[in-house]
């Protein structure tokens, strides 16, 4: 009995440590996005280089957390909710790693913009990126507390990010039409905009994993209203 | 002893059935991509609608295989190689589902191109898409046989897809510059090209999961040469 409690205590400590690592990874990814946005906005090449250098840290964290998850499944044979937590974590870190890639891509665009006058095309990315960072911040917060109500709220925010993205693309298109020699560089900025818009989709994925963990129900491919219904069910 | 063999026989049958489902899902995704390409090429709206309708089948297969994987972990508590297989499958189906999304996106572009003369912009997508489909076909084949040599070969093919993609984008850019009123539609075609290029990255991911399963080594974030070295090690 005592031994059982001891083992289960160790198990909980291990699970808790993995969760903490996910949040650390999430914090790093959030910082990477924020630095990439600043690098683009202020044309800060040194900061852009740092973002690219640090991308391997995000990758290494993904690999290491993945290993911890596989180890805990093999060693502790978790069932039910514990197992769902491990599966939710394995999926969450994949999305976090891809968000890290977005930051690195944005940093490359900053480096590949030698002409200062081209910075005007980057201006429209800032509010878009701010929204994406806010969404990431909120979903990490929901993850820390495993709060399904908060997760469902973040899930809904993606529509706003999509509208903002559409507006950015329309604006960039008019720049393209005004002067066709800007097309190659504006395309780079558009790729960044699209990558940022995808950050919202990845945050939605993480919301879905939180709900999967807490409610034991897979809500991927459901709309916001159907997700609300799942949440209301006991 | 007999009972043990019986249970292990059942377990193997369950694992085998999940693997078969992954291959069925892969086959469906390959077909979706192929139909989407034809729909774009021949401006076949009916076929495009079918691709969009069938996307939910791909999604449902992902959810169902995911459930089988969680169930087998909880019930059978697989260790070592068996566990790696289940983890590899959980990750593989995420990538397959996203490739399915690419097919649906291409189908939408076909539907949103009412003007027959715009079809000329779609022509350049065909060889790109053919390459991506071939890569998917080969990686599914490597998955079926869990053949790491074949996986490493497919992994290398992505460079060729990237070069083809760059060529397509350059060509589409010249169309944009020739007549700026084509910009909005050409952008749609460019998004498709980019999505197809990402199919290659997702096939590379699946190659990495195959190597992870067989060799027990996580080769994500390694270049092709380092992967070769992992393969040579016993």
Interface residues (C-beta under 8 A of the other chain):
Chain A: X56 X59 X60 X62 X63 X66 X67 X70 X73 X74 X77 X79 X80 X83 X84 X87 X90 X91 X94 X169 X173 X176 X177 X180 X183 X184 X187 X190 X191 X194 X218 X220 X221
Chain B: X56 X59 X62 X63 X66 X67 X70 X73 X74 X77 X79 X80 X83 X84 X87 X90 X91 X94 X169 X173 X176 X177 X180 X183 X184 X187 X190 X191 X194 X218 X220 X221
